[in-house]
Amino acid sequence: MPAGTSVAVSLLLAACSLYTGHFAGACTCMPSHPQDAFCSSDIVIRAKVVGKKLLDDGFFGTMRYTVKQMKMYRGFNKVQHVQYIYTEASDSLCGVRLQVNKFQYLITGRVYEGKVYTGICNFIMPWEKLTLLQRKGLNHRYQLGCSCKIKRCFHLPCAVTSKNECLWTDMLTHQGHLGHQAKSYACVQQKDGHCSWYRGAATPDKSRINSTDP
């Protein structure tokens, strides 16, 4: 395996602690709130897949998707524009399968040597399935909350232990990233320095929130 490919695989396997909370062969993913996925990713874009090619490298090959980027939300300091996205061809190595010329996707990933890598444990969702509040989060609210920590609660009792934490309880109903907090809330730092869930009914700090819709 080429050295670059080996490092990229390691990045993807490390990312498998970030997202969905399910098993895919040998690939195990932990649940991650969309805000956590945003803040921990090198790159976050909205894009349509327009082509794919199986490259002969790695253990089982690498799938290279050609994308038409619609908008970049994070990663401006990493790459100027995304044309290709790479993923393992094997599901057991956390490779993700994207449909060509069907959906616009929200795609998160890692950047290594100028190339964008993603996998099944990264946050990837057809754009039409995102809620309005998730789209608002991508535009500004998630970034405001990157200094906050979203604490997973898998079973009771559980509680926050510092002022920069928000308690994420969607796992109690086994919904994870499809739960109410994941779909409707961002964890945002307030004026007093504490982090708390924000839904959008009232602006926590008008000097820091841009009300423009995505």
N, C-alpha and C positions, 0 to 999 in steps of 0.2 A: 504494500500500500504506500503511495507517495506520502511524504511527510506532511504536506499541506492538507491532504485529504484526511490523514489520521487526526490532525489537530481539529479539523472541522467536525469530524465524528465526535470527538471528545466534547466539543462545544454543544453539540446537539444532545448528547446524552446527559450533560449537565443541565441543559434546559428542561429535561424531562421531570425535574422537580417543580416546574413552574405552573403546570396548567390543569389538565382535565380530571385527574383522579380516577383513571381507569387503566386496564391492562391491554396492551396491544402486542401479543407475542411476548418477547422478552423486554419490551419497553413499558416501564411503569411511570405513570405521571401523577403528580400530586395536584390537588385542586388549587387554582389561583384566581383571585378576583381580577377582573379585567384591568383595574388600576395597577395592581401589582405586575401584571403581564406587561402593561405599557411602560411602567417605570423601570423594569428590569431588562427591557429589550434595547438593543442597539438601534433597531430600525422598526418603525411602525408606518405602514402605508396602506392606502386603499388602491387596489389594482384589479385588473381583469387579466386572466390567463389567456393568452392567444396562441400558445404553442408549447410543445414539450419535446425533449430529446433525451434518450438514455445514453449516458456517457459511460465508457468502459474504464472505470476506475473504482477503487474501493473494493470491499468484500463482494458486494452484490451489484456494484454499479451505482452511479449517481444520476438522479433525475434532474435535468435542468429545465425549468419552466421559463418560458418567455412571457413577460408581463407588460401590459400597458398601464403605467402608473397614472392614477387619477389625482392623488394627493399624498403628500408626505406629512406625517404628524410628529415624527421623532426620527432623528438620525441625520439631521442637516450637516452635522460636523463629521459624519462618517462617509457618506456618499452624496453626490449631487443629484443623481437620478438612478432609479433601479430599472434595469432592463431584464436581468436574469435573476432567478431565485433557485437555489440548489437545495436538494434534500436527498436523503438516502433512498435508494430504490426499494429497500426492504422495510416492511412494516416492523419487523423485529428490531431494527436499528433506529426506530422512531421516525422513519420516513413518512411523509404525508402525501396523500393523493389529492390533487386539485383537478377540477373539471375545466376543460378547455372551451372557451367561447360560450360559457353558460352564465357564470356569476361574476359580479364584482365582489372581491373579498377584502376583508380587513386582514392583513398579514403582519405578524410580528416575527422578529428573527434576530440573528446575530450577524455581525460583519467580521470577516476574517480575510486579510489581504485584499480588501476591496470588493470581496464577493459576499452576497447575502445568503445565509443559510437559515433554513427553518425546519421544523419537524412537528410531529403530532402533538408534542407537549407544549408547543408554543400556542399562543392564542390566535386562532385562525377561524374566521366566521364569515359566511356570506353576508354582504353588507345589508341586504334587505332584512336579515334576522336580528340586526342590532336594534335596540330600543332608541328612542329619541334622546333619552338621558345618557345612554352610552355614547352616542355620537357627540353630544355636548361635552362629555368627559374627555373624549379624544381631542377635541379642539382646545380645551383650556383647563378643565377642572382636574383631570388626572395629573397633569403636570404640576398643578398647585399642591397636590397631595403627595408628591414623591418624597418629601421629607417625613411623611407619616408612615406608620407601620400598620398593616392590616393583619390582625392576629386571628388565625383560624381557630374555631371552636368546634371540635368533633363530638364532644359529649359534655354534659353538665356535671359538676359546676365548672364554669370558666369565667374569667374576668380580665379586664385590662390591668396592666401592672405599671404603666407609665403614661404620662400625659400625651405622648405622641402615638398612642395606639387606638385603633378602632376594632371593636370585636365583630368578627364575621361569623354569623351563625347559620348560614345557608346549609352547611353540612349536617346540621341537626335534622333537617328534613330530606337529606340525601339529594339535594338539588345542585349543590356546588355552584359552578359558574352560570347555571340556569336559574338560580334562586333570585328572590326579590331584591336582596341587597346588591347582588352582582348586576342585576338589570337596571336598578333604579337609583343607586347611591354612589357617591364618591366620598372618600375619606379626606377631608380638607382641614388644614390648620386654621384655627380661628385667631382673632386678634390677641387673645390672652395667651396664645402659644399652645393651647390644647388642640388635639385633633378630634374631630367628630364627624359622624355621617352627615352628608349634605345631599338633599334631594333636589333642591332648586326652587322650592316654594318661596324662599327668602334668601337674598344674597348675603353670605356671611361677611364679606368685606368688599364693598363696591369699588374700592381702589384697586382690587386685585382680580376681579372677575370681569371677563369680557362676555357680554350677553349675546354675542353673535352666534346664530345657529350654524351648524355644520353645513 
